[in-house]
Amino acid sequence: MASLAMKITLERIALFQFTPAHCAQARAMLGWSVEELSEESGVSVDAIVRFEAERDVLDVTRLALAYRFESEGLVFFPGFAPGRGMNVRGSTPDPVGRADYAMVE
């Protein structure tokens, strides 16, 4: 059970740290359009546009976006622009394996 609690805690931290501004900034850092991010993350263009406009999206959608950027080596902290992490690329869990991934917008 401790691993499930840790997983939930890490997801809540990711949700708190990843903001709509981070999404737009991370796309710019990678040179990705909204359409490219949609292809890379499995999240619809409409949901990405809504999120970046600071409108509501499902938590699983936000996590899919955050995890996709983190798999490119980006890290997110409230109040700061995204940065390159010191960890290896691709170390973030793949959201496709989540039970609620089918809910991604």
N, C-alpha and C positions, 0 to 999 in steps of 0.2 A: 504494500500500500504506500510506502514511503516514496516509491518512484512515481506513482500517480500524483501524489501531492506535489512533488517537485515539478512534474510536468505542468500541472495546472498553475503553479506559482510562476514558472518561467513564461508561460503563455500570457498571464496577467501582466507581467513586467513588459513583455513585448508589446502588448496592446497599449499600455500606458506610455511607453517610450516612442512609439511610431505614430507620427502625426500626419495630417494631410499635407502640411508644408514639406515634411520629410519626403513624402512620396514624390512630389513635383521636383524637389531638389535632387533626389536620387536618380530619377529619370534623366534629368539634365546632366548629371555626372556621368551617366552611362551612355548618353546620347540616344536614349530610347524615346520614341513617340508613345502616346497612349496606346496606340494599336500594337506596337511592339511589346509593351509591358503586358497587354492583354494576352498576346500569344505566349509570352514567357511564363506567365503566372496562372493562366487558366481563368482569370477574372475577366468579366465582360468589360467592354469599353465604357458602357453606361455606368457601371459600378465604380470604375476608376474615376471617371469624371465627377460623379456624385461625391466620392470620398475627398478628392482634391478640392471640391467646392465646399467642404466641411459639412456635408449633409450625411445623414445616417446610412451606414452599411452594416451588414452582419459582422460580428467579431471574426468568424472564420474567414471572411473576405479580407479583412484587415490583416489577419495572420498570414494568409496566402501571399499577400503583397509584401509584407515585412520579410517573410522567410525567403521569398524570391530574391529580394535585394541583399539579404544577408548571405545568401548562397554565392553572391558576387563579391563578398568580402566587405560589405558596408555595415557600419554599426550606427545606432541611433541613440541619442541622449536628449531628453527634453531641454529646449532652449538653445540647442546647438545644431548646426548644419550636419548632415550625414558625413561620416568620415570612413576612411579605410581602416579596417580592423587588423590587428596583428595576427589573428588566427588564420588558418588555412582556408582557402576558398572551398565552399561546399560543405562546411561542417554543421550547418543548421538542418534540423530534421525536415524531411520532405512532407509538405502538408497534404499531398495526395494520399498518403497513408492514413490520414485522420478519418475517423468514422463519420464526421460531419462534413467532409470535403464535398460531398454531393450538394451541399447547401450553398457552395460558393456562387456568388451572383455573377 
